Amino acid sequence: MKFSTKTINIILLSAIACAVILRVINLGSREFWYDEVLSLLLSTGQKAQYQTPKDAPVILANYTRLLTIPVENSFSDFFVTFEKLLKGIVAEPHPFLFFLEQHFWLRLWGNSEAAMRSLIALFSLSSLGCAYGLGRRLLGFQGGLLFAALLGLNPYYLFHSLNVRMYCSLVFWVLFSSWCLIELITLNTSEIHNNYPKKHTIFWTILLIFSAASGLMTFYYFSVFFLVFAILVLYFDRQKWWKYALYLISSILITIPWVWWGTRQQLRNADLGRFSNKGGFLSAISRHLQEFFDVLGIHLLVGDWSSILPQFIMTVAGFLVFIGLLYCSWSLYKKNQIQLLVIGVLLGLFPLVLMLILDIITGKFTLGFGFGRSVIFVLPGCLLLLVIWLEKAEIKFKNIAILGLLLLYLGINITDFSLRSRRMFHQVADIINEQPNIPTLIIMNSQAWGHVLRLAYYLPPTSPISLLGQKSDKLPPILEQNLSKNSEQYQRIVWLDSERPVWGKPSTEEQIKAVQTILNNDYNLQSSQRLVGTWELDNFNLNVYEKKI
């Protein structure tokens, strides 16, 4: 199948347009998931005011107010909020920049789903621009379009483009800083270097310093790219290595105030034990390799479907992707496209292999954390390697491969967002709104902030709702104790039984029967249903009880 250059360009521009549309129409199509609502809490500067539910019911609206910026009556109140914002961030494992950006965006546009995600979507669209710029510098106009189209429709990146976390902006800073460095190397090594005004070099130098510092202050693992950039410089422009060294050192110096104050506190609060190896050597190596393949499979093929698919599917998909990338690399080597091959490998596979080696040496398992989101920075480089192969390996089925890959990505995205709803807490809110003025007690076998805060966000704050959140084994006796004192206070009880309570174990049949027995004494069961989201953390069994007359 042959297409003219104009036809291919139209297809690629259409794919980029689809990528933009998918982001816009899905800004508010799904509820905040577990970590997104924590991002909202941190961005308001009120994380220190959050308290884990205790043995007595708490008014749910007390949590709702934490999800907006507090009322500020003076300029000094602004600085108080800002100070609380920074103090809340140091209790988290991530740098401050993402939360700072979200804080000011929150002040401008409010805390709705679409408003909070719109900044992330803007970072995502800017990433497409950077992908085009980098791709055009390396491969020409069509190569830039292809890189932007594949990144825009990549299912994993689309998911994180609508996720109020720092991973989408991390990809932006990786692409932006890589593009700046390649532009600088091109300016310094080009035969017509003297024809370029000096301001061009100054311009890209400032952008490199700024973007590298921003990447480091968005995610600490970005530091891997300082090594990647050093290797690129030594390979392409060794004689001027000291200039690039000064640029990168300057970007690090910008981060010193935060490193001195914030990072030190974060290291003291770090819980690195959860990534530790608890098995033998062979089982550890097996798991390391599995996580390596899982990351490639999830990043380049499976996307957010990984949250419900069997483990072996991700591993097999990742193994096939790895073999495919090795084949692309070998083909480019045979075609003598060494320089482009080096760039693609260094920006993609190299940092992933480096992280794998660090995991093996330290005995940690970080690659597979959060379905590979902690190493999302390898995604652009792996896609770039694929684009280089499509553009430079002179394959006969190039047009079919491009069209097929774009359609595959588009199909995965459409089925993901059309077939997999995440509207669990809206369903709870609908039940509350049927009789909004009835005093209601919500009981839940989870104290996890992600569950508590999502209830507070989606349920009407004006309704008389109290929450009793406890671990599965403690819920029956504590519920019985509270109802024996205040059974007349609640006309309705909504029981949410989480299939994955996060901070505890799921309810056993014995514990479920114990809660049922307690409720049946004074309440009648009105309805039961299962709430299902896009992964296990979203799944609940919902039971509604009303007071016996």
matplotlib code that plots the C-alpha trace (Angstrom):
import matplotlib.pyplot as plt

x = [0.0, 1.5, 0.5, 1.8, 3.7, 0.8, -1.6, 0.7, 1.0, -2.8, -3.2, -0.6, -2.2, -5.6, -4.1, -2.7, -6.2, -7.7, -5.2, -6.2, -10.0, -9.6, -8.0, -10.6, -13.7, -12.4, -11.3, -14.2, -15.4, -14.0, -13.9, -10.7, -8.9, -7.1, -3.9, -5.5, -7.5, -4.3, -2.9, -5.9, -5.4, -1.8, -2.4, -4.9, -2.1, -4.4, -2.8, -1.7, -5.3, -6.3, -7.0, -7.5, -11.1, -11.2, -13.5, -16.3, -18.2, -16.9, -18.9, -18.0, -18.1, -15.1, -13.1, -14.8, -13.5, -9.9, -10.3, -10.5, -8.1, -9.0, -10.6, -7.8, -8.7, -5.3, -2.0, -0.5, -3.1, -1.8, 1.7, 0.3, -1.4, 1.8, 3.8, 1.4, 1.6, 5.4, 5.2, 2.6, 4.8, 7.9, 5.8, 5.5, 8.2, 8.0, 9.5, 7.5, 7.1, 4.0, 2.1, 3.1, 1.8, -1.5, -1.9, -1.9, -4.0, -6.5, -6.6, -7.5, -10.0, -11.2, -11.2, -13.5, -12.2, -11.9, -10.2, -7.6, -6.9, -6.7, -3.3, -2.1, -3.7, -1.8, 1.4, 0.5, -0.3, 3.0, 4.7, 3.3, 4.8, 8.2, 7.9, 7.3, 10.3, 12.7, 11.4, 11.7, 15.2, 16.3, 14.0, 12.4, 8.8, 7.1, 9.3, 8.2, 4.5, 4.9, 6.6, 3.9, 1.1, 2.4, 3.0, -0.4, -2.3, -0.1, -2.7, -0.4, 0.5, -3.2, -4.1, -1.5, -2.5, -5.8, -4.3, -3.6, -0.2, 3.3, 4.0, 2.7, 4.6, 7.7, 7.4, 7.2, 10.4, 12.2, 11.2, 11.8, 15.3, 16.2, 15.1, 17.1, 20.2, 20.0, 19.4, 22.5, 24.6, 23.4, 24.2, 27.7, 28.6, 27.0, 29.2, 27.2, 27.5, 28.9, 25.8, 23.6, 23.1, 24.6, 21.2, 20.1, 22.7, 21.8, 18.1, 18.5, 21.0, 18.6, 15.8, 18.0, 19.0, 15.4, 13.9, 16.5, 16.0, 12.2, 12.5, 14.5, 12.1, 9.2, 10.5, 13.8, 14.4, 14.9, 18.5, 19.0, 18.9, 21.9, 23.9, 22.1, 22.8, 26.5, 26.8, 25.1, 27.5, 30.6, 29.4, 28.4, 30.4, 33.2, 35.4, 33.0, 31.9, 32.8, 30.2, 27.4, 28.7, 28.4, 24.8, 23.7, 25.5, 23.7, 20.4, 21.3, 22.4, 18.9, 17.4, 19.8, 17.3, 14.7, 17.3, 18.7, 15.3, 12.8, 14.7, 16.5, 13.1, 11.7, 14.6, 13.9, 10.2, 11.0, 9.5, 11.9, 11.3, 8.1, 10.3, 12.6, 13.4, 11.9, 12.7, 15.7, 18.1, 16.5, 13.0, 14.3, 16.0, 12.9, 10.8, 13.2, 13.0, 9.3, 9.0, 11.3, 9.1, 5.9, 7.0, 7.6, 4.3, 2.3, 4.0, 4.0, 1.0, -1.4, -1.8, -4.4, -5.9, -3.0, -5.1, -7.4, -5.6, -3.8, -0.2, 1.2, -0.4, 1.7, 4.8, 4.3, 3.4, 6.5, 8.7, 7.3, 7.9, 11.5, 12.2, 10.7, 12.8, 15.9, 15.0, 14.5, 18.0, 19.6, 17.9, 19.1, 22.6, 22.6, 21.5, 24.4, 22.0, 24.3, 23.9, 20.1, 20.2, 22.4, 19.9, 16.9, 18.6, 20.0, 16.6, 14.6, 16.1, 19.3, 17.6, 15.2, 18.1, 20.0, 17.0, 16.8, 20.5, 20.0, 17.0, 19.1, 22.1, 19.9, 17.6, 14.5, 11.6, 10.7, 10.3, 6.8, 5.5, 2.2, 2.1, 5.4, 4.6, 7.8, 9.8, 7.4, 10.3, 11.5, 8.3, 9.3, 12.7, 11.2, 8.7, 11.4, 13.4, 10.4, 9.8, 13.5, 13.2, 10.0, 11.6, 15.2, 15.2, 13.6, 11.1, 8.6, 5.5, 6.2, 2.8, 0.9, 2.9, 2.3, -1.5, -1.8, 0.0, -2.1, -5.3, -4.3, -3.6, -6.8, -8.8, -7.3, -8.1, -11.7, -12.5, -10.8, -12.8, -16.1, -16.2, -14.6, -16.5, -15.3, -18.4, -18.6, -18.9, -21.4, -23.7, -23.4, -24.2, -27.3, -28.5, -27.9, -29.6, -32.8, -33.4, -30.7, -32.0, -32.1, -29.3, -27.0, -24.1, -21.6, -19.7, -16.6, -14.0, -11.2, -9.5, -7.4, -7.3, -8.0, -11.3, -12.3, -11.5, -13.3, -16.4, -16.0, -15.5, -18.4, -21.1, -23.1, -21.5, -24.9, -26.4, -26.2, -23.6, -21.3, -18.5, -17.3, -14.2, -12.3, -10.3, -12.3, -11.5, -12.4, -15.5, -18.1, -17.3, -16.8, -20.0, -21.9, -20.5, -21.5, -25.0, -25.8, -25.2, -26.7, -28.9, -31.7, -29.4, -29.1, -32.2, -30.1, -26.9, -24.8, -22.3, -19.4, -17.3, -14.1, -12.6, -9.1, -9.0, -5.3, -4.3, -5.9, -7.2, -10.5, -13.5, -13.8, -17.2, -17.3, -16.7, -19.4, -21.9, -21.1, -21.8, -25.0, -26.2, -25.6, -27.4, -30.4, -31.2, -32.5, -32.4, -33.9, -31.8, -33.2, -30.8, -27.5, -25.2, -21.6, -19.7, -16.9, -14.3, -11.2, -9.2, -9.5, -9.2, -12.5, -14.5, -17.1, -20.1, -22.8, -25.6, -28.3, -30.2, -33.1, -34.2, -37.1, -40.3]
y = [0.0, 3.3, 6.8, 10.1, 12.2, 14.6, 11.8, 10.5, 14.0, 14.4, 11.1, 12.1, 15.5, 13.8, 11.5, 14.5, 16.1, 12.9, 13.0, 16.5, 15.7, 12.7, 14.8, 17.6, 15.4, 13.2, 15.9, 15.2, 11.8, 9.9, 10.5, 11.4, 8.2, 7.4, 9.5, 12.3, 13.4, 13.4, 15.8, 18.0, 17.9, 18.7, 21.5, 23.3, 23.4, 21.7, 18.2, 18.9, 19.4, 15.9, 13.3, 9.6, 8.6, 7.5, 5.3, 7.8, 9.0, 12.3, 14.8, 14.2, 17.9, 18.4, 16.6, 18.4, 21.8, 20.5, 20.1, 23.8, 26.6, 28.1, 31.6, 34.3, 37.7, 39.3, 39.0, 37.4, 34.6, 33.8, 33.3, 31.1, 28.9, 28.8, 27.8, 24.9, 23.9, 23.4, 21.7, 19.2, 18.5, 17.5, 14.6, 13.2, 11.4, 13.9, 17.4, 20.6, 21.9, 19.9, 20.7, 24.4, 24.5, 22.8, 25.2, 28.3, 26.6, 25.7, 29.4, 30.4, 27.7, 25.9, 22.2, 20.6, 17.5, 19.3, 22.3, 20.2, 18.0, 20.9, 21.9, 18.3, 18.2, 21.4, 19.8, 16.9, 19.0, 20.9, 17.5, 16.8, 20.1, 19.1, 15.7, 17.4, 19.8, 17.0, 14.7, 17.4, 18.2, 14.6, 13.3, 16.1, 17.4, 14.0, 12.4, 15.2, 14.6, 10.9, 11.2, 13.7, 11.4, 8.3, 10.0, 11.7, 8.4, 6.2, 4.7, 4.9, 8.6, 9.4, 8.0, 10.1, 13.1, 13.0, 12.1, 14.8, 13.6, 14.7, 11.9, 13.8, 16.9, 14.8, 13.5, 17.1, 18.1, 15.1, 15.9, 19.6, 19.3, 16.6, 18.8, 21.8, 19.7, 18.3, 21.8, 23.1, 20.2, 20.9, 24.6, 23.9, 21.1, 22.4, 23.4, 26.6, 27.4, 30.8, 31.8, 31.4, 34.5, 34.1, 34.7, 31.3, 29.6, 31.7, 31.0, 27.2, 27.3, 29.2, 26.7, 23.7, 25.0, 25.9, 22.6, 20.4, 22.1, 21.8, 18.1, 17.5, 19.4, 17.5, 14.0, 12.9, 10.1, 12.8, 12.8, 9.8, 12.1, 14.1, 10.9, 10.5, 14.0, 13.6, 10.6, 12.4, 15.3, 13.1, 11.3, 14.2, 17.3, 16.1, 19.1, 21.5, 19.1, 21.7, 24.1, 21.6, 20.6, 24.2, 24.3, 21.2, 22.2, 25.5, 23.7, 21.7, 24.8, 26.3, 23.4, 23.7, 25.7, 22.9, 20.1, 21.7, 22.3, 19.9, 16.9, 16.3, 16.1, 13.8, 11.4, 11.2, 10.4, 8.0, 4.5, 2.6, -0.7, -1.3, -1.9, -4.3, -7.9, -10.5, -13.6, -15.6, -14.6, -16.5, -15.3, -11.8, -11.9, -13.4, -10.6, -7.9, -9.3, -9.5, -5.9, -4.9, -6.5, -5.4, -1.7, -2.0, -3.8, -1.3, 1.8, 0.9, -1.3, -2.2, 1.2, 1.6, -1.8, -3.2, -2.4, -5.4, -7.7, -10.8, -10.3, -12.7, -10.6, -7.6, -9.7, -11.3, -8.0, -6.5, -9.3, -8.9, -5.1, -5.7, -8.0, -5.5, -2.7, -4.9, -5.6, -1.9, -1.2, -3.9, -2.7, 0.8, -0.4, -2.4, 0.8, 2.7, 5.1, 5.0, 8.5, 8.4, 4.9, 6.2, 9.0, 6.7, 4.1, 6.7, 8.4, 5.2, 1.7, 3.0, 4.7, 1.7, -0.7, 1.6, 1.7, -2.1, -2.4, 0.0, -2.1, -5.3, -3.7, -2.2, -5.1, -2.9, -3.3, 0.1, -0.5, -2.1, 0.3, 1.8, -0.1, 1.4, 5.1, 5.7, 5.2, 6.8, 9.0, 6.1, 6.2, 9.1, 7.6, 4.2, 5.7, 7.9, 4.7, 3.2, 6.4, 6.5, 2.9, 3.7, 6.7, 5.5, 1.7, 1.8, -0.9, -1.8, -1.8, 1.6, 3.1, 0.0, -0.1, 3.6, 3.4, 0.1, 1.4, 4.6, 2.6, 0.2, 3.0, 4.8, 1.6, 0.9, 4.4, 4.5, 1.1, 2.1, 5.4, 4.1, 0.6, 1.3, 3.8, 5.3, 6.7, 4.8, 7.7, 9.5, 6.4, 6.8, 10.6, 9.7, 7.6, 10.3, 12.9, 10.8, 11.9, 14.6, 15.7, 12.3, 11.9, 9.3, 7.3, 5.9, 2.9, 1.8, -0.9, 1.5, 4.5, 5.2, 8.9, 8.1, 6.6, 9.1, 12.1, 10.9, 10.4, 13.9, 15.3, 13.7, 13.6, 16.7, 18.7, 20.2, 16.8, 15.5, 12.8, 11.2, 8.7, 5.8, 4.4, 1.4, -1.6, -4.7, -6.5, -3.5, -2.3, -4.7, -4.0, -0.3, 0.0, -1.9, 0.4, 3.5, 2.3, 1.3, 4.9, 6.7, 4.4, 7.0, 9.6, 7.9, 7.2, 5.7, 3.7, 3.3, 0.5, 0.6, -2.6, -2.0, -4.9, -3.4, -1.2, -0.3, 0.1, -3.2, -6.5, -7.0, -8.1, -11.8, -13.6, -13.7, -10.0, -9.2, -11.4, -9.6, -6.2, -7.5, -8.9, -5.6, -3.6, -6.0, -5.3, -1.8, -1.3, -2.9, -3.6, -1.5, -2.1, -3.7, -3.3, -3.7, -0.5, -1.2, 1.2, 0.7, -1.2, -2.9, 0.2, 1.4, -1.6, -1.6, -3.6, -1.0, -1.8, 0.8, 0.4, 2.4, 2.7, 0.3, 2.0]
z = [0.0, -1.1, 0.1, -1.2, 1.2, 1.4, 2.3, 5.0, 6.5, 6.5, 8.3, 10.9, 11.4, 11.8, 14.4, 16.3, 16.1, 17.5, 20.3, 21.2, 21.0, 23.2, 25.9, 25.7, 25.8, 28.6, 31.1, 33.3, 32.0, 35.0, 38.7, 40.5, 41.2, 44.4, 44.0, 42.2, 45.2, 47.3, 44.7, 45.2, 49.0, 48.7, 46.3, 48.6, 51.3, 53.9, 54.1, 57.7, 58.7, 57.4, 60.2, 59.7, 60.8, 64.4, 66.5, 66.5, 63.3, 61.9, 59.9, 56.2, 55.4, 57.6, 54.9, 52.1, 53.1, 52.9, 49.2, 48.5, 49.3, 52.7, 52.8, 52.8, 54.2, 53.8, 52.1, 55.1, 54.9, 51.4, 52.8, 55.6, 53.0, 50.9, 53.9, 54.7, 51.1, 51.3, 54.7, 53.3, 50.3, 52.3, 53.7, 50.2, 48.1, 45.2, 44.7, 44.9, 41.4, 40.3, 43.4, 43.2, 39.6, 40.6, 43.6, 41.4, 38.8, 41.5, 42.5, 39.0, 37.9, 41.0, 42.0, 39.4, 37.6, 34.3, 35.9, 37.7, 34.7, 32.2, 33.4, 32.9, 29.5, 28.5, 29.6, 27.4, 24.4, 24.9, 25.0, 21.5, 20.4, 21.9, 20.2, 16.9, 17.4, 18.4, 15.7, 13.0, 14.1, 13.8, 11.0, 9.2, 9.0, 8.6, 11.3, 13.7, 12.9, 13.3, 16.7, 17.9, 16.6, 18.3, 21.6, 21.4, 20.8, 23.0, 25.5, 28.5, 27.9, 27.2, 30.6, 32.3, 30.3, 32.2, 35.6, 38.2, 39.0, 38.0, 35.4, 32.4, 33.1, 33.7, 30.1, 29.0, 30.8, 29.4, 25.9, 26.2, 27.8, 25.2, 22.4, 23.8, 24.1, 20.6, 19.2, 21.1, 19.8, 16.3, 16.6, 18.0, 15.5, 12.3, 9.5, 9.1, 12.9, 12.2, 10.2, 13.2, 15.4, 18.9, 20.4, 19.1, 21.2, 24.2, 23.7, 23.7, 26.6, 28.8, 27.9, 28.6, 32.0, 32.9, 31.6, 33.3, 36.6, 36.2, 35.4, 38.5, 40.6, 39.2, 39.7, 41.3, 38.9, 36.2, 37.5, 35.3, 32.3, 33.5, 32.8, 29.4, 28.4, 29.5, 27.2, 24.3, 24.7, 24.8, 21.7, 19.6, 20.8, 23.0, 22.5, 24.1, 26.9, 29.6, 28.2, 28.6, 32.0, 33.1, 31.7, 33.6, 36.8, 36.6, 36.4, 39.5, 41.4, 40.8, 42.8, 45.8, 48.0, 47.8, 48.0, 51.2, 52.9, 51.3, 50.0, 53.3, 55.1, 52.4, 52.8, 56.5, 55.8, 53.0, 53.2, 50.9, 52.6, 50.6, 47.5, 49.2, 48.0, 50.4, 48.3, 47.1, 44.4, 41.5, 42.4, 42.7, 39.2, 37.8, 39.2, 38.0, 34.4, 34.6, 35.7, 32.9, 30.3, 32.1, 31.8, 28.0, 27.5, 29.5, 28.1, 24.5, 24.1, 26.9, 28.6, 31.4, 30.5, 32.6, 35.8, 35.0, 32.6, 33.9, 34.7, 32.0, 29.3, 30.2, 30.5, 27.1, 25.5, 27.0, 25.7, 22.2, 22.4, 23.6, 20.8, 18.4, 19.7, 19.4, 15.8, 15.1, 16.6, 14.6, 11.4, 12.0, 12.7, 9.4, 7.6, 9.2, 11.0, 14.0, 15.3, 15.3, 16.8, 19.7, 20.4, 20.4, 22.6, 25.1, 25.5, 25.9, 26.5, 28.2, 31.2, 31.6, 31.7, 34.1, 36.4, 36.2, 37.2, 40.1, 41.3, 41.1, 43.0, 45.7, 46.0, 45.3, 43.0, 41.6, 37.9, 38.2, 40.8, 39.8, 36.5, 35.5, 36.1, 38.1, 34.9, 32.4, 31.3, 29.1, 27.0, 24.6, 23.9, 23.1, 20.8, 19.2, 18.4, 16.7, 14.7, 13.7, 12.4, 10.5, 8.9, 8.2, 8.0, 4.5, 5.2, 2.5, 4.7, 6.2, 5.4, 6.6, 9.8, 10.5, 9.8, 11.7, 14.8, 14.9, 14.5, 17.2, 19.6, 18.7, 19.2, 22.6, 23.7, 22.5, 24.1, 27.3, 27.8, 26.3, 28.0, 31.3, 33.5, 36.7, 38.3, 41.7, 44.1, 41.8, 42.3, 46.1, 45.7, 43.7, 46.5, 49.1, 46.8, 46.7, 50.3, 50.9, 54.4, 56.1, 58.7, 57.2, 58.5, 56.0, 57.3, 55.3, 55.9, 54.9, 56.5, 53.4, 52.5, 48.9, 49.8, 52.5, 50.4, 47.3, 49.4, 50.7, 47.2, 45.5, 48.2, 48.8, 51.7, 52.7, 53.6, 57.2, 56.5, 59.0, 58.3, 60.3, 58.6, 60.2, 59.2, 58.4, 61.6, 63.8, 62.0, 63.5, 67.2, 66.8, 64.7, 67.4, 70.1, 68.2, 67.3, 70.8, 71.9, 68.9, 67.0, 66.8, 65.3, 61.9, 59.7, 57.0, 56.9, 53.7, 54.0, 51.6, 51.7, 49.8, 47.8, 48.4, 51.6, 50.9, 54.6, 55.7, 54.5, 52.6, 54.7, 55.4, 55.2, 59.0, 59.3, 56.6, 58.5, 61.8, 60.2, 58.7, 62.1, 63.8, 61.1, 60.9, 64.6, 63.8, 60.1, 57.0, 53.9, 51.0, 48.2, 47.3, 44.3, 43.3, 42.3, 39.7, 38.4, 36.2, 38.8, 42.2, 44.3, 42.8, 43.6, 46.4, 47.6, 48.4, 50.8, 51.8, 55.1, 56.5, 60.1, 61.0, 61.9]

ax = plt.figure().add_subplot(projection="3d")
ax.plot(x, y, z, "-o")
ax.set_aspect("equal")
plt.show()
